[in-house]
Amino acid sequence: MFDWLTENIEVVQLIASVTTTVVWIVYLNIFLQGFIQQRRSSLLINRGGGEDLDSRCLVSNMGAQPIYLLDVLAATEGKTAPTLASVVDRKELRDGQNERPSEVTGQGPINCGNYVDIGSFRDVVERAEFHGLKEVENDSKRLKLIVVAATNQAKHIVAASREFDIEGDGDAVAVRPRSVEARQIRARRKRKRLTKLLEEIQRKRSGEAVESAEIDRL
């Protein structure tokens, strides 16, 4: 055995070098994957404090970095295409007595592991209807919420969406999520579409709703 190793020392050294290289590549890949996962944003959109329209709409930051909440968009079915409007501002609290920005808008920084209360789902629906979305609260309607934020590490926006069914009528209206958690919008082309939609909404007078087939592609 020793004689064979001596005769084939170059082959053995080559195999050992290749094996060591492969092991290091595997470890490096595991490290990079873990690092990327830690740096990724993770936004949650939850219903809390009940199941009706008075339950709270909560936006949480579960990523490793603080974020700045730019907007919360609500989408419903329109006449020819889905309709989208901003619902991040608490228009129901604009009475001139609220001096702190946090009292009249949901915009602002959210630290890691923290959340912001956007308002009740009733508030969200009323804001959406105020900006031109068709009446959500009758029979069974789909409400899609899209959270848009910025980070100090990303050149582009980060976003997530979650859909809810508004079921029932009168005092028996329930808010039911269609999925267990929010869907992260990570694809570059989808974030570009969302940026264009956000810019279009911001150009509208008083935040009027916009119709676009792009909403269903997010």
Phi, psi and omega in degrees: 000316180296319179298320181295317179298320180296319181289332184243032184301323181294320179294317180297317179297321179296315179297318179297319180295316179297317180298315179299318180298316179298317180299315180294323178296318179297314179297319179296319179296317178298317180297314181295319179298317178295320179295316180297318179298321180293326183276347182288144175285153176213107182252136178244144176236110188238157171256129182225152175077030177135187181235358182264189182293342179273359174292155186272147175258114186246133176247121185244148175252105180256013177278176182275350182240149174297154177232165172242117181287115181272316184196157170236123184250141177245136181232138174224172178288130177259187181293316182243340181201163176303145182248139186233138178214155178278134179232019184282332181274137182272079184297335181289347181255006181277076181248007180086353182262345182269116184263331182279135179302326182295344181275341184243358178209154175270354180295145178144175182286145174232116180287167180301131178079002180258172180216165174233139178271112182285340185128182177283162176295332175297316177300315182299315180297316181295322177296318180298316180292326178298325182272005172114359176288145180296160184304123183273327192274061169211137184054241181234119182231150177265132175238119179253124178253133180236122179261130181239130182217167176237150176235165179278356181254340186259141176280337182241174180290160169244150186204162176209156180223155175208141182254144179229146172261129174260104188248143175100189182207159178065232181274356183250051180260130181241147176251116185235120178292145180273345181221163182290323181216171180289149177266124181284133179264097186252334183300136184299317182295326179290321178293327176293317177300316181295321178299318179296319178296319180296318178296322179295318178296318182293334178279342181289151178289128177056030175068033180301150182290156176236148176256136179197135176290345181295338184299320181288348181266001181277000000 
